[in-house]
C-alpha cells in the first residue's frame, strides 16, 4: 500500500458515518501491515514513515469541524498493540508501535518547514493552517504537557508559531497579518493547554523557548504569564490592522479572555 492509498483509507475512515468501526478497521489493517513490514529488512521504517506522512496529507485536506476527528484516529492507533514475528511488542527507533508513535515527531518537523511571513499560495496557506490545527488538537489531548516526549505534545510548535507572529520584528508591510492568522489554531484548539503551561512558567530546554527579536532582553526560556499577555495583545493589534481576517483574529482575542476567566477551552471553534 503506497502513501496515497493510505491517505485515502484514513480520510475515508475519519469521515465515515460509522467512523468508530471504520477507524478500528483501518487501524487493524495498518497494524497487520506493520507486522508484515517488520519481517523484511528496512521495510518497517519506510512503512511507518509513509503512514505518518499520510496522516499529515489527510490533515491538510479536511477543515473544521472534521479536523477534530483526526486526533480520534491517532488515539485509536496508539491503543493498538502490534507484535512482531517473535510475538513481542514491535519496536522502532526506541519506541513501541503504535503506542509511542515512533518518528511521528520527526515527520511533524518535516512539515513544519515554512516561513509564516513569506508570500504563499492560497492552497499552501490552507494546508499549513489545517496542519497547525491538527497538531494543536493533539496537544490539547496530551496526557503530559510537561513531557516533550509525549507523542501528542506539540506545545513547543505552538510557542514557535506565536513567537514568530508577535515577538519578531514585523515585516515592512505592517498590514501583513499572515503569521498571526497561522498562529490562530494554537489558541483556538489548544489555548487551554498553552495557558496552563504559561501559568506554570514551564520552560523549554536550551534556547528553543527563547524570546523573539523584540523580547530577547526578557530572558524568557518558555511559557510564562507575561508572554501569554504579549500574545493576546499581539492578536488584538493584528485584528486592528487586518482586513479580510479581522473577524477571526478578534474571535481569538475573545478566546484569550474567556480562557483567562474560566481556564477552559471554549467549544465554539
C-alpha positions in Angstrom: 0.0 0.0 0.0 1.5 3.3 -1.0 1.2 6.7 0.8 -1.6 7.9 -1.5 -3.7 4.8 -0.8 -3.1 5.1 3.0 -4.2 8.8 2.9 -7.5 7.8 1.2 -8.0 4.9 3.6 -7.5 7.1 6.7 -9.5 10.0 5.3 -12.5 7.8 4.3 -12.5 6.2 7.8 -12.3 9.6 9.6 -15.2 11.0 7.6 -17.3 7.8 7.6 -20.8 7.9 9.1 -19.9 4.9 11.3 -16.4 6.3 11.9 -15.6 4.2 15.0 -16.0 1.0 13.2 -14.2 2.4 10.1 -11.3 3.7 12.1 -10.9 0.4 14.0 -10.8 -1.5 10.7 -8.1 0.8 9.3 -6.0 0.5 12.5 -6.2 -3.3 12.2 -5.1 -3.0 8.5 -2.1 -0.8 9.3 -1.1 -2.9 12.3 -1.1 -6.1 10.2 0.9 -4.3 7.5 3.4 -3.1 10.2 3.9 -6.7 11.4 4.4 -7.9 7.8 6.8 -5.0 7.1 8.9 -5.8 10.1 9.7 -9.2 8.6 11.6 -7.5 5.8 14.8 -5.6 6.4 14.3 -1.8 6.2 10.6 -2.1 5.3 9.2 -1.1 8.7 10.9 2.2 8.8 9.6 3.2 5.3 6.1 1.9 6.2 5.7 3.9 9.4 7.1 7.0 7.7 4.6 6.7 4.9 1.7 6.2 7.4 2.5 9.3 9.3 3.0 11.3 6.2 -0.4 10.0 5.0 -1.9 11.3 8.3 -0.5 14.8 7.6 -1.8 14.6 4.0 -5.2 14.0 5.4 -4.9 16.8 7.9 -4.3 19.2 5.1 -7.5 18.2 3.2 -10.1 18.4 6.0 -11.3 21.5 7.7 -13.2 22.4 10.8 -15.1 20.6 12.4 -13.9 17.5 10.7 -10.3 18.4 11.6 -11.1 17.4 15.2 -11.8 13.9 14.1 -8.3 13.1 13.1 -6.9 13.0 16.6 -9.6 10.4 17.4 -7.9 8.2 14.7 -4.5 8.9 16.2 -5.7 7.9 19.7 -7.2 4.6 18.4 -3.9 4.0 16.6 -1.9 4.4 19.8 -4.1 1.9 21.6 -3.3 -0.8 19.1 -0.6 -3.3 20.2 1.5 -4.6 17.3 3.5 -7.8 17.7 6.4 -8.9 15.6 7.3 -12.4 14.5 8.5 -13.2 18.0 5.2 -12.2 19.5 6.8 -9.4 21.4 5.6 -5.8 21.0 7.1 -4.3 17.9 9.5 -1.5 18.4 11.0 1.1 16.1 13.6 3.8 16.9 13.3 3.1 20.6 9.5 3.3 20.8 6.6 0.9 20.7 4.4 0.7 17.6 1.9 2.3 17.8 1.8 3.5 21.4 4.8 5.8 21.2 4.2 6.9 17.6 7.9 6.4 16.8 9.2 9.0 14.3 5.9 10.9 14.2 7.6 13.9 15.7 10.2 13.8 13.0 7.6 13.8 10.3 5.9 16.7 12.1 9.1 18.7 12.0 9.5 18.0 8.2 6.0 19.5 7.7 6.9 22.5 10.0 9.3 23.8 7.4 7.8 27.1 6.3 8.2 30.9 6.7 5.0 32.3 8.2 5.7 35.7 6.8 6.6 34.7 3.3 4.2 35.0 0.4 2.3 31.8 -0.2 -0.5 30.5 -2.4 -4.0 30.0 -1.0 -3.6 26.3 -1.1 -0.3 26.4 0.8 -1.8 28.7 3.4 -4.8 26.4 3.9 -2.6 23.4 4.3 -0.3 25.0 6.9 -3.3 26.3 8.8 -5.0 22.9 8.9 -1.8 21.0 9.8 -1.3 23.5 12.6 -4.9 22.9 13.8 -4.2 19.1 13.8 -1.0 19.5 15.9 -2.8 21.9 18.2 -5.7 19.5 18.7 -3.2 16.7 19.5 -1.6 19.0 22.0 -4.9 19.6 23.7 -5.2 15.8 24.2 -1.7 15.4 25.5 -1.6 13.5 28.8 1.6 15.3 30.0 2.2 18.8 28.7 5.5 18.9 30.7 6.9 15.9 28.8 8.1 16.9 25.4 8.5 13.2 24.6 4.7 12.7 24.9 3.7 11.8 21.3 0.8 14.3 21.4 2.7 17.2 22.9 3.5 19.8 20.3 3.3 22.8 22.6 6.8 23.8 21.5 5.5 24.2 18.0 2.7 26.5 19.3 5.3 28.6 21.1 7.3 28.9 17.9 4.2 30.0 15.9 3.2 32.6 18.5 6.8 33.9 18.8 7.1 34.3 15.1 3.8 36.2 14.9 4.2 38.5 17.8 7.8 38.7 19.1 9.8 39.1 16.0 10.3 42.3 14.1 7.3 43.0 11.9 7.8 43.0 8.1 7.9 46.3 6.2 4.2 45.7 5.2 2.5 46.3 8.5 -0.8 45.2 7.1 0.5 41.7 6.7 -1.2 39.6 9.4 -0.4 36.2 7.9 1.8 34.9 10.7 -0.9 35.9 13.2 -3.5 34.1 11.2 -1.4 30.9 11.0 -1.0 31.1 14.8 -4.8 31.1 15.4 -5.2 27.3 15.7 -2.8 27.2 18.7 -5.2 29.3 20.7 -8.4 28.1 19.1 -7.6 24.4 19.5 -5.2 24.2 22.4 -5.3 27.6 24.2 -6.2 25.9 27.5 -3.0 23.8 27.3 -0.8 26.8 26.5 -2.4 28.8 29.3 -1.7 26.1 31.8 1.9 26.0 30.7 2.1 29.8 31.0 0.7 29.8 34.5 3.2 27.1 35.5 6.1 29.1 34.0 7.0 26.0 32.0 10.5 26.3 30.5 11.8 24.5 27.4 15.3 23.0 27.0 18.3 25.1 25.9 17.2 28.1 23.9 14.3 26.6 22.0 11.9 28.7 24.1 13.9 32.0 24.0 12.0 35.2 23.2 11.8 36.7 19.8 13.9 39.6 18.4 11.9 42.3 20.2 12.0 40.4 23.6 15.5 38.9 23.8 16.3 41.0 26.9 13.5 39.3 28.8 15.5 36.2 29.2 12.4 34.0 28.5 13.0 30.3 28.4 9.5 29.1 27.6 5.9 29.8 28.7 5.0 32.5 31.3 2.1 34.9 32.1 3.9 37.9 30.7 4.5 36.2 27.3 0.9 35.0 27.3 -0.2 38.6 27.6 2.1 39.6 24.7 0.4 37.1 22.5 -3.0 38.2 23.5 -2.1 41.9 22.7 -0.5 40.7 19.5 -3.7 39.2 18.2 -5.6 42.4 19.2 -3.1 44.6 17.3 -3.3 42.3 14.3 -7.1 42.5 14.3 -6.8 46.3 14.2 -4.7 46.3 11.1 -6.3 43.3 9.4 -8.8 43.5 6.5 -10.3 40.2 5.4 -9.3 38.3 8.6 -10.4 40.9 11.2 -13.3 38.7 12.5 -11.2 35.6 13.0 -8.4 37.5 14.8 -11.0 39.3 17.0 -12.5 35.9 17.9 -9.2 34.7 19.1 -8.9 37.7 21.4 -12.2 36.7 22.9 -10.9 33.1 23.4 -8.0 34.5 25.3 -10.3 36.5 27.6 -12.6 33.5 28.1 -9.6 31.3 28.9 -8.4 33.8 31.4 -11.8 33.9 33.1 -12.6 30.2 33.1 -9.4 28.3 32.4 -11.4 26.1 30.0 -11.1 25.8 26.2 -14.3 27.2 24.5 -16.1 24.7 22.4 -17.4 27.2 19.8 -14.5 27.0 17.4 
